Amino acid sequence: MSGPTDRASAESFAREWIAAWNRRDIDAIVAHYAADGRFTSPRALERMGTATVVGRDMLKAYWQGARKLPVLHFTLDRAVWDETRRELVVLYTSDRGDAKIRAMEVMAFGPDGLIRAGEAMYGAPVP
């Protein structure tokens, strides 16, 4: 799947991205990133010692931890596409079994349709 080009393809991309996470298909997720793609996350700082991981190998190493979680399920709330900036914001609920939290990820796409930069932000617990 290439990157989004309009609102409809952005929503489709977000649904597929969520589905890949729910399958814990790390290869499918990493395939959306440019070879030198960057991802910033507070959890990356905890797991990798740096808030920003760079490159597919480092991304894959970071996200391998998801396969170890007994429960990990994302529910898409909505996707917001900025066509001019080629940025997708995915808002979702993350359920890890013991807690549900609100989360969002911002993905900036290059002209090749691959993610060149992403950032995760985690919010308040969901009752």
N, C-alpha and C positions, 0 to 999 in steps of 0.2 A: 504494500500500500504506500503510495507517495503521500506527501504532505498535503494539507488542505489548500484549496484555491478560492473557496467561497464558503458561505454560511452552511450550505447543505453538506459539503464535503468535510467541513470542520466538525459538524455534529456526527457524521459517520466516523471520522477519525477518532473522536472522543469515545464513541461507543466501542470501537474496536480496541482502543487503548485500554479501556476499563475491562473488556473481556479478556485481553491478554494477561492483565494483572490477576484477574480472578482464576485464570488457568495456571497462574504462576509461570508463564511462558517468558522467561527472561530473555531468551534469544530474540523473540518477536519484538519485545520492548526495545532492546538495544539496537536492533536493526533500523529503527526510526531515527537514530542519531548519526550525525556526521562522524567520520573517523576521529576528528578532534573535538567532538561535541563536549559541552560542559554542562554539569548539573550541580546545583547548589541546594543543600538541604540541611536542616539542623540535625537530622539523623545521620547524615554523612559525617558530620563532625564527631558524633559519638562513635561510629563504627570504623571510620577510616582515618580519623585524626585530622581531617581537613573538611571544611564545609563545602568545598567545591571539588568534585572529581572530574577528571578530564580524560577523554578517550574511551573508546568502546571497551577495552580490556578492564579499565578501572571501574567503569559503569557496571559491567557484568559482575565483577568481584563484589562491588557494593550491594547490588541487588540480589545476589545469591542468598543473602540472609533471609529474604522473603520466603524462600522455599522451606525454611526451617520452622516457620510459624505454623502452629497447628490450625489457626483460623486466620484468614486474610480475605476479606471480601469488600470490594468497592461498589458503591451505588452511585451512578451518575445523577447529578442534580441538573446541571446544565453546562453548555459549552458556549463560550463567547469568542467570536472571531473578529480580529481587527485586520481587515484586508490590506490596508495601507502599510501597516507595520509587519504583516505576516506573522502575527502572534495569536496563539490560541490559549485561552484560559479555560481550564477544566475544573469545575466545582463538583465535589463529590463527598460522600460520607465513607469513611474508612472504618471497617469493623474488624477488630483483631481478636474478637471473642470475649475479652475481658473489658473492652471499652470501645465505644464508637466516638469518633471525632469528626469535625468538619475539616475539610482540607481543600486545597486548590493547588494546581500546578500551572505555571506559565511556560509556554513553549514558543520559542522564536525559531522560525523556519528560514533556511537559506533558499536561494533560487533553485537549488537541486531538489527541494522538497524534503530535505532531511533537517532534523532539529539540530541547530547549532548551539543553542543555549536553553536550559530549562531551570526552573526553580520551584521547589515545593514549599508550601507554607501550611502549617497545621494550626487549627484553631480550637475552639471550645468543645468540650465534651457534649455529645448528644444524649439527652435524657432517655 
